[in-house]
Amino acid sequence: MKTPKIVIATFLSVATLMSGCASTDTRPVSSSSSYSHAAYGVIDAIEITRESGGGIGDSGIGAGAVIGGVVGGVLGHQVGGGTGKDIATVAGVVGGAMAGHQIEKSTKQQDAYRIRVRLDNGGYQTVTQQSIADLRVGDRVRIENDRVSRY
């Protein structure tokens, strides 16, 4: 029976396509001996924003893509006959995996804080981070490694 081979080939294809979504961050890792620039200023504004959370679904194949691929493959297999059935199965797996991946990403959104700092040199810098702890508008802060903290 050809169907198991087609399903396996389709899963491998989906895995290859979805791996293109993986992070390719090439920034160098800082060491303790490297120079770290800090900026100082006063918090001008804090806004709450929504952003996608990190996790398996953002860096490759997650549960949403796998479940979506299986459901799509099963539904696609119900359509047509012969070669048409095989094509529908493959299309169902790919479409289901893509839809499942997007659904998983959208459910992993979380609050983040966009902090606008008026720097001592007169400029502005905006930093987005997951928590603000005890930061308030008007606080004197330090920005280092894209993190805002009181000092």
C-alpha positions in Angstrom: 0.0 0.0 0.0 1.4 3.4 -1.1 -0.4 5.6 1.5 2.0 5.0 4.5 5.0 5.9 2.3 3.3 9.0 1.1 2.3 10.0 4.6 5.9 9.5 5.8 7.3 11.4 2.8 4.8 14.2 3.5 5.7 14.5 7.2 9.4 14.7 6.2 8.6 17.4 3.7 6.6 19.3 6.2 9.4 19.0 8.7 11.9 20.3 6.2 9.6 23.3 5.3 8.8 24.2 8.9 12.5 24.1 9.9 12.8 27.2 7.7 10.9 29.0 10.5 13.7 28.3 12.9 15.6 31.2 14.4 18.8 32.1 12.5 20.1 34.6 15.0 23.7 35.2 14.2 24.5 37.7 16.9 27.7 36.9 18.8 27.4 35.6 22.3 28.9 38.1 24.7 31.5 37.0 27.1 32.3 38.4 30.5 35.4 40.1 29.1 33.6 42.0 26.3 32.7 45.7 26.7 29.0 46.3 27.4 27.6 49.7 26.7 25.0 51.0 29.1 22.7 54.0 28.5 21.0 56.1 31.2 17.9 58.1 31.2 14.3 58.5 32.5 11.3 56.4 31.6 9.0 58.5 29.4 6.2 56.0 28.7 5.3 52.3 29.3 2.8 50.6 27.0 1.5 47.0 27.1 1.7 45.1 23.9 1.0 41.6 22.7 3.7 39.5 21.2 4.2 35.8 20.3 5.8 33.8 23.0 8.8 31.7 22.4 8.5 27.9 22.4 8.5 24.8 20.3 5.9 26.2 17.9 8.0 29.2 17.0 11.3 27.4 16.3 10.2 24.4 14.3 7.6 21.7 14.3 5.4 21.9 17.4 2.3 19.9 18.5 0.0 22.2 16.5 1.8 21.4 13.2 1.9 17.7 13.9 -1.8 17.4 15.0 -2.9 19.7 12.1 -0.9 17.5 9.6 -2.5 14.3 10.9 -6.0 15.7 10.8 -5.4 17.2 7.4 -4.0 13.9 6.1 -7.0 11.9 7.4 -9.5 14.4 5.9 -7.6 14.5 2.6 -7.5 10.7 2.4 -11.3 10.7 2.5 -11.4 12.5 -0.9 -11.1 11.0 -4.3 -9.7 7.7 -5.4 -6.4 6.4 -6.8 -3.8 9.0 -7.5 -6.3 11.8 -6.6 -6.6 10.3 -3.1 -2.8 10.3 -2.7 -2.6 13.9 -3.8 -5.5 15.0 -1.6 -3.8 13.2 1.4 -0.5 15.0 0.8 -2.3 18.4 0.3 -4.3 17.7 3.5 -1.1 17.0 5.5 0.7 20.1 4.3 -2.3 22.4 4.7 -3.2 21.0 8.1 0.4 21.3 9.4 0.6 24.9 8.3 -2.8 25.8 9.8 -1.9 24.0 13.0 1.4 25.8 13.3 -0.3 29.2 12.8 -3.0 28.4 15.3 -0.4 27.3 17.9 1.5 30.5 17.4 -1.5 32.7 17.8 -2.5 31.0 21.1 1.0 31.5 22.6 0.8 35.3 22.6 1.6 37.1 25.9 1.8 40.5 27.3 5.1 42.5 26.9 6.0 46.0 27.9 7.3 48.6 25.5 9.4 51.0 27.6 10.3 54.4 26.1 13.3 56.0 27.8 14.4 59.6 27.3 18.2 59.3 27.4 20.6 61.7 29.2 22.1 62.7 25.8 18.6 63.9 24.6 17.7 61.0 22.4 15.1 58.3 23.0 15.4 54.5 23.1 12.5 52.0 23.2 13.0 48.5 24.7 10.4 45.7 24.8 10.7 43.2 27.6 8.4 40.6 29.3 8.3 42.1 32.8 8.7 45.6 34.3 8.9 44.6 38.0 8.8 47.9 39.8 9.4 50.3 36.9 7.3 53.4 36.6 7.1 56.5 34.4 9.6 59.0 35.7 12.0 56.4 37.1 15.7 56.9 36.5 16.9 53.8 34.7 19.9 52.0 33.0 19.6 50.2 29.7 22.0 47.4 29.2 21.8 44.4 26.8 18.2 45.5 25.8 17.0 45.4 29.4 15.7 48.3 31.4 16.4 48.4 35.1 16.3 50.9 38.0 19.6 52.0 39.5 
